[in-house]
Amino acid sequence: MQLVILTGASGSGKTAIAEAIRIEHPDLARVLHFDSIGVPTAEEMLTLGGGGAWQRAMTLTWMTRIAASRGERGPVLFEGQMRIAFVREGLLAAGITDARVILLDCDDATRVRRLVIDRAQPELSNPHMMTWAAFLRREARESACQVLDTSRLSLERCVEHVCVHLTPAHRSSGSVD
């Protein structure tokens, strides 16, 4: 099973790219969304050990679910806001060795425009989100994770880039990166 994981802060393009692939290339990959499990409120997260603990636990759960579905309809595209360290931990625990992790990123001005204007979610355009995006950028750089800067690329171009990693030619690489 080939697995491509898209992570990044809000406004980076994860869901838009994944949904475009699901609609335009329905036979290419099974598309899964981290948030489909539901996201607890900030208060509920505190009872679960905080946002980081919840995100880690759910990332590990998702990797276990994905590993258990091996053999079902080929490649999987999974998207969500996850620390790269949690993704790698989950992949290792689940025994998944053929995954590609891609951080989707954009500059702060693009993120603000997407969140405030395109998505009409101005509450997400805040200093915390910008700090989270910078953290993920650093984590990707430190772990040599692939980064796709979506700031100036069309949705179509971003989709093409991700689709390349879901095609048979790329599946033979078999490495977690």
C-alpha positions in Angstrom: 0.0 0.0 0.0 1.3 3.4 -0.9 0.5 6.2 1.5 0.9 9.9 0.9 0.4 12.1 4.0 -0.3 15.9 3.6 0.2 17.9 6.7 0.3 21.7 7.3 -1.3 24.5 9.2 -4.8 25.8 8.3 -4.9 27.6 4.9 -2.0 25.6 3.4 -4.2 23.8 0.9 -4.4 20.3 2.4 -8.2 19.8 2.1 -8.5 21.6 -1.2 -5.9 19.4 -2.8 -7.2 16.2 -1.2 -10.8 17.0 -2.3 -9.7 17.9 -5.8 -7.9 14.5 -6.1 -11.0 12.7 -4.7 -13.3 14.4 -7.2 -11.0 14.6 -10.3 -9.1 11.3 -9.8 -11.4 9.1 -7.9 -9.6 5.9 -8.9 -6.2 7.1 -8.0 -6.4 6.9 -4.2 -8.7 6.5 -1.2 -8.8 10.0 0.4 -9.0 10.2 4.2 -9.3 13.4 6.3 -7.9 13.6 9.9 -10.8 15.8 11.0 -13.4 13.3 10.0 -13.0 11.8 13.5 -14.3 15.2 14.9 -12.2 17.7 16.7 -13.0 18.3 20.4 -13.3 21.8 21.8 -10.3 23.4 23.6 -11.9 22.5 26.9 -12.4 18.9 26.0 -8.8 18.7 24.7 -7.6 19.8 28.2 -9.3 16.8 29.7 -7.5 14.6 27.2 -4.1 15.9 28.2 -4.0 19.0 25.9 -4.1 19.6 22.2 -0.7 18.0 21.6 -1.6 14.9 23.5 -4.9 14.6 21.6 -3.2 15.2 18.2 -0.5 12.6 19.0 -3.1 10.0 20.1 -5.3 10.5 17.1 -2.4 10.5 14.6 -1.3 7.1 16.1 -4.9 5.9 15.8 -5.1 7.0 12.2 -1.9 5.2 11.2 -3.1 2.0 12.9 -6.4 2.3 11.0 -4.6 2.9 7.7 -2.3 0.0 8.2 -5.2 -2.3 9.0 -6.8 -1.3 5.7 -3.9 -2.6 3.6 -5.1 -4.2 0.4 -8.2 -2.1 0.2 -8.3 -0.3 -3.2 -4.7 0.7 -3.6 -3.0 4.0 -2.5 -4.2 6.2 0.3 -4.0 10.0 0.5 -4.4 11.2 4.1 -4.5 14.9 5.1 -4.6 16.7 8.4 -2.9 19.1 10.7 -0.3 16.8 12.4 3.2 17.2 13.7 5.6 15.4 11.5 7.1 13.7 14.6 3.7 12.2 15.4 3.2 11.0 11.9 6.6 9.3 11.8 6.0 7.7 15.2 2.6 6.5 14.0 4.1 5.0 10.8 6.7 3.2 12.8 4.3 1.8 15.3 1.9 0.7 12.6 4.6 -0.9 10.5 4.1 1.3 7.5 7.3 1.7 5.5 6.0 3.0 2.1 4.8 6.5 3.0 5.6 9.9 1.8 5.0 12.9 4.1 4.6 16.3 2.5 4.3 19.5 4.4 2.0 21.9 2.6 3.0 25.5 3.4 2.4 29.0 2.2 3.5 32.5 3.2 1.6 34.2 5.9 -0.1 36.8 3.6 -1.5 33.9 1.5 -2.6 32.1 4.6 -4.4 35.1 5.9 -6.1 35.7 2.5 -7.2 32.1 2.3 -8.5 31.9 5.8 -10.2 35.4 6.0 -11.5 35.8 2.4 -11.6 32.4 0.7 -12.8 30.3 3.7 -14.5 33.1 5.7 -12.8 31.8 8.9 -11.1 34.9 10.2 -10.9 33.4 13.7 -8.2 30.9 12.3 -6.1 33.8 11.1 -4.3 34.5 14.3 -0.8 34.6 15.8 -1.2 31.0 17.1 -1.8 29.7 13.6 1.2 31.6 12.2 3.4 30.2 15.0 2.0 26.7 14.3 2.9 27.1 10.6 6.4 28.3 11.5 6.8 25.3 13.9 5.8 22.9 11.1 8.2 24.6 8.7 11.1 24.1 11.1 10.1 20.5 11.9 10.0 19.7 8.2 13.4 21.3 7.6 15.0 19.5 10.5 13.6 16.1 9.5 14.3 16.6 5.8 10.6 16.3 5.0 9.4 17.4 1.6 7.8 20.8 1.5 5.4 22.0 -1.1 4.9 25.8 -1.0 1.4 26.4 -2.3 1.6 30.2 -2.1 2.0 30.9 -5.8 0.9 27.6 -7.3 -2.5 27.0 -8.8 -4.7 24.3 -7.2 -4.2 22.3 -10.4 -0.5 22.4 -10.2 -0.5 21.3 -6.5 -2.8 18.4 -7.4 -0.5 17.3 -10.2 2.5 17.4 -7.7 0.7 15.2 -5.2 -0.7 12.8 -7.8 2.8 12.1 -9.0 3.5 10.5 -5.6 0.4 8.3 -5.9 1.3 6.8 -9.3 2.8 3.4 -9.8 6.3 4.7 -10.8 6.6 6.4 -7.4 5.2 3.5 -5.4 8.3 1.5 -6.0 10.5 3.8 -3.9 9.2 2.3 -0.7 10.7 4.8 1.7 9.3 6.8 4.5 10.2 10.4 4.1 
